[in-house]
Amino acid sequence: MNWLLVVAGAMVGAPLRFLTDRFVQSRHDTVFPWGTFAVNAAGSLILGLLAGAVTAGAASAQLQLLIGTGLCGALTTYSTFSYETLRLAADGARGYAVANVVGSVLIGLAAAFAGVAAGQALWG
């Protein structure tokens, strides 16, 4: 039955990723992959909030499956991040490729840490 929770979360996360990526990218006239950057940062924050709630004892294993594995797993995308970074480098936009790697790692970690802190403050 746990797999249904993962599927339900993914059914929301995957279209949300696609729509958010298209929305964000359409507002930027640049080759930098702002859409993927945004969904990965948002997913890191959501997963951090969930982790903070879990450590505070305010989130169940079922919520972890639904939100953490399902929603965040489908919302965030390491493969697209990797592909877009390689495409930037191959197309000669090496500065953007480096910025994408460094920025994505830093913002992802910062968002996750902020989420954990916020989750613990809210539910701890």
N, C-alpha and C positions, 0 to 999 in steps of 0.2 A: 504494500500500500504506500510505502514511502516514495516510491518512484512516481506516483501520481502527483505528489507535492512538487517534486522537481519539474515534472512536465508542466504543471500549472504555472509555476514561476517562469519557466522558459517561454511559455506561450505569451506572457506579458513582456518579458525581457527582450526577446528577439525583435518583435515589431517596434518596440520602444527604441531599441538601438538603431534600427534602420531609419525610423522617422526622425529621431534626434540628429543623427548623422546628416541626413539630407537637409534638415532645417538649419543646422549650424553652418554646414558647408556652403549653403546657398547664400549666406550673408557675408561671406569672405571671398574676395577676389584674389586668391593666392593659391599656390600649389601646396601649402602647408595643410596637413590633414586635421583641421580643427574639429571636425565632427567626431572622429575617432578619439582624439585627445579629450574631448568633452565627455564622451560616454565612459571612457576609462577612468577619468577623474571622478565622475559621479558614482560609478560603480564602486570605486575604492572607498568613497565616503560612506555610501550605504552599507557596504560590508563592514567598515569600521564601526558604524553605529550599531550594527547587529552584534558585532563582537563585544562592544562595550555593554550592550544589554545582556548578552550571555554571561559575561563575567560578573555582572551585577545580579544575576539570577532572575532576570526579567524576561528572558526569551527561552522558548522551548526548543527541543530538538526538531520538532516539526516546522517551526518558524525558520530555523537554520536551513532546513532542506528547501522550503518554499522560497525564501528570500535570498539566502546566501548562495546555495547551489543552483537553484532554478533561475531566479530573476537576475542575480548578479553574474552568474555564469553565462547567461545568454546576452546580457546587456554589454558586458565588457568583451574585448576581443584582442587577445595577444597576437593572433595570426594576422589580422588586418593591420595592426600596428607594425608588425615585422615586415609585411609585404609593402606597406606604404613607405616605410623607411628605406627599404631596398630600392623601390621605384624612384624615390627622391635622389638617392645616391647615383643610380644608373642614369638618370636624366640630367645629371650635372648639378643638382641642387644639394650639394654635400653639406652646406651650412644648415639648410633646413633639416636634413637627415640627422645631423648631430643634435640640433636643437630639439628635434622630435624625441630622440632617445633620452637625452638628459632631462628635458622638460617633463616627459611622460613619467620617467622613474621618480623624479623629485616630487611632482604634483601628486602622483599616485600614493607615494609614501606619506606625504604631508596630509593628504585627504584621509587616508586610513588612520593615521595617528590622531588627527582631529576628530574623526568619527568615533574612535574608541574613547577618547577623553570626553566627548559630548555624551556618548551613551552611558558612560559610568557616572557622569554628573547628573544626567536626567533620571537614571534608574538605580543609582548606587546608594 
